[in-house]
């Protein structure tokens, strides 16, 4: 029986550098080709699209620049009750187990925990907090989008935004966010926020 938490697809789970290593897993060239932003310049967004819904975002494809496939999302295949997000090398990077309280794990980034703990809803229900890469971020609505911000006393920095489109979901993420390893994190969060299932 398929066990998505078995060592086979997760042998680097304890290595925080595993998800971003390009020595053993060929990755699309976007990771090394992005310029570093300089202070005072507006963020440069890279666009990704969840497309090919079959029939929903829980079975879809995430396309990036140059129409490359970056992630594939499959649910209930091969095991009912699980969603697996695989990268371009067909390696599972995110696993969601759909229990009464869904559980998520992101290889090398987010240890196995309830989605309600990882995307914690604020008491006033106006935003969600998310911890990844040792930092806390905030997902909050902004018009038709849900945006990822850095919390703090100053002007918040925008790292990503998720927008529902006709037959697709757009994920626009900054070059800086990709460089610090938030691409798979934002893909997982966007999926949970847009899947239509109860995640709390």
Buried (B, 14 or more C-beta within 10 A) or exposed (E): EEEBBEEEBBEBBEEEEBBBEEEEBEBBEBEEEBEEBEEEEEBEBBEBBBBBBEEBBBBBBBBBEEEEBBBBBBBEEEEEEBBBBBBBEEBBBBBBBBEEEBBBBBBBBBEEEBBBEBBBBEEEEEBBBBBBEEEEBBBBEEEEBBBBBBEEEEEBBBBBBBBBEEEBBBBBBBBBBBBBBBBBBBBBBBBBBBBEBEBE
